[in-house]
Amino acid sequence: MSSMTTVQINKEVLSALKEIKEYPRQTYNELITHLIKLRAKIKLRNQYDEFLHMIQQQKMSELWDNEEDEVWENA
């Protein structure tokens, strides 16, 4: 018994997949596996970026939300 399956996709998706192949003989299985790995990397990077942004927000709050700055705003 084969571990392969058939997936139905529309012709526009098939055309897009053909365009992004890295080399002519690359299988769709290889291509989709590569896309899945790229998506995982992007998701991980986005989590890291969100974490950095959260830390930066806290630090910027400390730097900008202080009494000295408020005195200058009212001068």
Secondary structure, 3 states (H helix, E strand, C coil): CCCCCCCCCCHHHHHHHHHCCCCCCCCHHHHHHHHHHHHHHHHHHHHHHHHHHHHHHHHHHHHHCCHHHHHHHCC
